[in-house]
Amino acid sequence: MLSLSAYPALFFSALVAATLLPLQSEAVLVVLLLGGAHTTWVLLAVATFGNVLGSWVNWLLGRSLEHYRQRRWFPVSEARLQQAQAWYARYGRWSLLLSWMPVIGDPLTLVAGVMREPLWRFLLIVTLAKAGRYAVLAAITLAWI
């Protein structure tokens, strides 16, 4: 039973970790890799897919964010939002290669939506970044076994 639930658990931890909610999918991946009961490339694919899907949710939120910008309850100040937009405008789409990083990666994917980054390009760059992070983590983990 644990073996069958491992993939959905990894997928959902990766999905939620990529949203603005705090969760660490890396720990789940490392535990599953150390267990040795699962194929490494399948674990990497599941984690990457879940994480990219979570980033896509952020991108969608960013796309709809402009509608609520002037509301009192809006969680980000106008100055902070303009600062994030200016940063993204300065460094461009290639800054999405940093989407794998804790703290800055998730807001970066949200700002990409605000800045109307085309979805196909967003998904391509974010997938490369997220898959690369999981591949490096797997390589380091498996080297210690």
Secondary structure, 3 states (H helix, E strand, C coil): CHHHHHHHHHHHHHHHHHCCCCCCHHHHHHHHHHHCCCCHHHHHHHHHHHHHHHHHHHHHHHHHHHHHCCCCCCCCCHHHHHHHHHHHHHHCHHHHHHCCCCCCHHHHHHHHHHCCCCHHHHHHHHHHHHHHHHHHHHHHHHHCC
